[in-house]
Amino acid sequence: MIQKCVRTSSVLVALLVLFPLSVLAQTSLASTAQILTVKVTPLGGVDGEFCPQDRALIFEDPNGTRILYDPGRTVAGANDPRLGKIDIILVSHMHGDHVGNAHAKAPNSGTCDKPDTSVSALPNTSAVNIALAKKSKIVTGSEMPPFFAAKLKANGGNPANSILVRFGGSIMIGGVRIATVTALHSNGLDPDFIGGDLGKAMKEVGIAGYVGQETGYVLRFSNGLVVYLSGDTGITADQEIVVHNYYKAKLAVMNIGDGFTTGPAESAYVINDLVKPSSVIASHANEVGTVGGKVRPGSKTEAFIKAVKVPVHIPLSGKTMEFDAAGKCTAGC
């Protein structure tokens, strides 16, 4: 009887010792999952600044998938050392400052107020040249995929790497779910991208090619973070109905440049009243937004920051920011 009690006591002691350890292990695993972050690195014209032509952002999922959004004119071509591995390229629309009709010859080769765009990417676009070099997939909506497929094929690439995601649908690539959402802007294809007699004739009469409606994107990363990429857009009802109500975006990248897109006041309304994310990255300011890494007084960038009710993060070129599943910046902001 005494031996049986001793054995029972030993089992109870062992359970009491192991139980806290198992709980601790589970808590540790849960904590690790909670702190997984998406890294966002701006590839602008001048290190540490936010400049007029800055559009390009690299998003890196916790699983290592890397997405380049709107390479524009500040990514110094396919050999830009800042690119590294690029799995996916997103292009919101076909304007040269987003798809890349020209680019800097090297990072920091220009100044913030006088960007270097001395290297032509015509007729391919920077997006196509980067995709060819990196064997990336180009994911777009509307009528843009056939254009990119033809360019890839003409340059020895795989046309199947141009992938369509049309409004209302989504695809999963590399553990990231990608959807397109509406944007209000314009999306004419410059005849310079077409070339030849057809391109010349179109240019002479002042018409552009039709590649469908411009787009925004909603990305769901493997840590649960949902990001809205506005592209160039005006105010739309879908920013509330689709981006907020359905996708529940927690981080937004919002254009603020005015004239060609929403201005600071309109963009602030989108963020405060429609999308309602936890935080926002300013984009497409079309101005010298910072000097010495500090927001320039009197700038549109400053006006946007003052008007928005959630944290505004300025995309200083080369400075990586990290965001958790709730859209909160945990490092680099």
C-alpha positions, 0 to 999 in steps of 0.5 A: 500500500505504501509503495502504491502511494509512493508511485502515485505521488511520483506520477503526480509530481511528474505531471505537475512538473511537465504541465507548466513546461508544456503550457510554457512551450505552447505559450512560447509558440503562440508568442512566436507566431504573434510577432511574425512580421512583414518587412516593407522596404522602400526603393526610392531615389535617395537613401533615407529620403522620400522623393518625388518619384518614389513609388517602389516598395518591397514586401517580404513575407515571413516565409521569405516570399518577396513582392515588388510593388510598382517599380517605377523610375527609382529602381535602377533596372534589373541589376539594382543591388537593392532588389535581391530575390523578387518572386512577384511583381505587382503593377497597378497601372501602365503609367511610366512612373509606376511600370517604369519607362525609364530609371536611374542608372544607379541607386542615389545617382540623382538628387531628391529634387532632381531625380535621375531617369537617364536610362530608358526601359522602352519598349519593355518597361522596368517591370518586364526587365526585372521579371526576366532577370529575376524569373518573377511572376507579374501579377496584374488585373484588368487587361494588362496581363496579355501585354506583359505576356507578349513582352516576356515572350518576345524577350525569351521569357515565359509568357505564363509568368504574366498572371491575371487576377481580376476584380472579385477573385484572388490567387495564392502565390508563395503563401501570399493571397493576392486580390485586385480592387478597383481604382479610379485614375487612367490606364492608357498604354503609351505608344512608346511601349508598342513601338513600330509603325503602329506606335508611331501612328498612335503617338502622332494622333495622341491616343494610347492603347487600351489595357483596361481599368487601373487597379489597386491590390489587397494582399494577405500575408502568411502572418495574417496581415492584410495590406491595401495598395491604392495604386493611383486612385480617387475616392471610391465606395469600394474603399469602404465596401470592399477594402474595409468591410470585406478584406478588413485591411490593417495597413494601407499604402496611400497615394497623396500627390494631388492633381494626378491622384487624391491629394492630402485631404482626400487621402486622409478622408479615405484612411479616416472614414473608408479604409480605417486601417491601423496605420498607413504608409504615404506614397506618390507625393510628387514632391520632396517630402523629406529633407535629412530624413525629416518631413519638410514643413509645409509639404503635402506629406506634412498635411497628410500626417496632420489630417490622418487619425492613425499613425502615418509612416513615411517610406524613407528609401532603404529603411525597412519597416516591419508590421505585425498582423494587426498592422502595427509597426514594430520596427523601423518606423 
